[in-house]
Amino acid sequence: MYVRPKKHLGQHFLKNPEICQQIAEALTGFQGYKQIIEIGPGTGALTSFLLKRKEFDLFLSEIDTESIEYLKAYFPEVRQKIIDRDFLSLPLNEIFQESFAVVGNFPYNISSQILFKVLDFKEQIPEVVGMFQKEVAERVAGKPGNKDYGILSVLIQAYYQTEYLFTVSELEFDPPPKVKSGVIRLQRIPEQSFGCDEVKFKLVVKTAFNQRRKTLRNSVKSLTSIEVDTSLPVFNQRPEQLSVAEFKSLTNLLFP
């Protein structure tokens, strides 16, 4: 049975079993989860190694009908756990009553959206191990002062410890993408006081980076109706210079 990779679904099937094994073994069971969902399993290259992790209960999210038939034929043990819906539309809190991890060779065309979906369900998702386009992986794991550091970096790192694990050559896929890939691991920061209003924090981060060439004095001052002392050093900086903690402090300055 042959599954044709479909461009409109962003399918690039991973064919190196050693890399699949590395991704499967990168799941640590952090904070004690027992269930995992693999996004876009395709022909099951990674699935076969995830099934060897007997401590986990595996679910699959796949919308390609050819892939679903393939998975049912070759992985009968997960026939009843294939969810044939777009991951971005899944009511995850209804499917999973407890905490769960997210893993996969993520379709490039929705990889950033997958991370924003993870943030929506962050209370239930203690760990993520995923393969992304290298540029996206570097952005997620980026540090202040780095050109890769942006909205995604700050919002993810506000809730997760991020670790760039390894780079994967385009030649390890069928068909090969035009870019290299990167595998990252996210682990949820233990619950604690966030330190500022989370909705306002997101607003400040997005507003600042949407005008990233401007200093914060010029980009975020309009967010608040109160008089703010813009002579403070933070307002002379650009958004990529601020750490997550500094963005929280800035949020409290603007919304005391």
Secondary structure, 3 states (H helix, E strand, C coil): CCCCCCHHHCCCEECCHHHHHHHHHCCCCHHHCCEEEEECCCCCCCHHHHCCCCCCEEEEECCCHHHHHHHHHHCHHHHHHEECCCHHHCCHHHHCCCCEEEEEECCHHHHHHHHHHHHHCCCCCCEEEEEEEHHHHHHHCCCCCCCCCCHHHHHHHCCEEEEEEEEECHHHEECCCCCCEEEEEEEECCCCCCCCCHHHHHHHHHHHHHCCCCCHHHHCHHHCCCCCCCCCHHHHCCHHHCCHHHHHHHHHHHCC
